[in-house]
């Protein structure tokens, strides 16, 4: 019995289809991290420089994403874009949009935290050398903030990758959706299919996510030892 | 946007609100317990148990809750382990949350300053006394920010329970949208319902963080 279930994974194009689904999840995650990262850096930078009103607006933006679960966010985009704005994008792009807005919010906070954590004496030393504001930002604040923000960045990336598991809810053909199709097609004949398909997807997510979280942990450990 | 649609849906949402609240509360309490056990095994370097729990934590942290739930709900019955959807939700949240909580507590224990531990040793404290009177009180205080972040994270993760048809907030909203096609109204109530739960929790946790900051000596 158990034997027949595991065979389903490699029957026909099943394995290739699952990998194709995984690829969809990965590139949606990658694009969201890229776009959200750029926006997040911009927002984070603005939050350290702007006046109170701008700060408040960004703060509210962040708090909104702190409160609304990502599942709900996906559905907000999925229902509101077509009905209110007549935008009929495919599910994949709606997912990229929802994830980008979420990543931008969380990342702006990481960037702001990192920029504010660059030691004051570093900035003052730069000023003493006669660097102007722009030089201070590019040569002093940014490189050091980048290092401070790196573990948080990787952590966010691992969470985005895990959150791609929600894509099936807005009918994107991701790895889980394809897995469900394979289960539906085979489970009557081979009742253990469900176990092997979900087991494989489980392992796939672990393989993608684990190296990143391992890297994050190493970075955090190293920075502790430096202190 | 129709006001009457919103008002009519409120009793249904109220029921769902309580489902989300009690499942979050039970799941978070159990997750904190599991997290504490894992971090204690790590702190006391308990052989074997420590390695086993580390593997558990890595698996739990690096896989999505949705798949963990699918596994519990759809795949485990194949092995003869059947659980209700609610039980799956609680077990899933505990499984995922335990790993995150363990990380937070371990981070707290490791954050206790070396001078504190060395002072304890200089006073002739035993390993247990050191843990009981020096590391745990300060370490737990230090882990409050991570604990707070985990609580908020886990409450939001209960929205994923909707995939195994637990009638919590998100599932209820999606059901209503499916029945009456009033997506704007129901999504608004849904977002507000999460705000009703999370804003007091966030305020309480902020207060708690400020309070225990006094416990973080030497930092």
Interface residues (C-beta under 8 A of the other chain):
Chain A: X66 X67 X68 X69 X70 X71 X72 X75 X76 X79 X80 X83 X84 X158 X162 X163 X164 X165 X166 X169 X176 X183 X191 X192 X194 X195 X198 X199 X201 X202 X205 X206 X209 X210 X213 X224
Chain B: X58 X59 X61 X62 X63 X64 X65 X66 X67 X68 X70 X71 X74 X75 X78 X79 X110 X152 X156 X157 X158 X159 X160 X162 X163 X170 X173 X174 X177 X183 X184 X187 X190 X191 X194 X195 X198 X199 X202
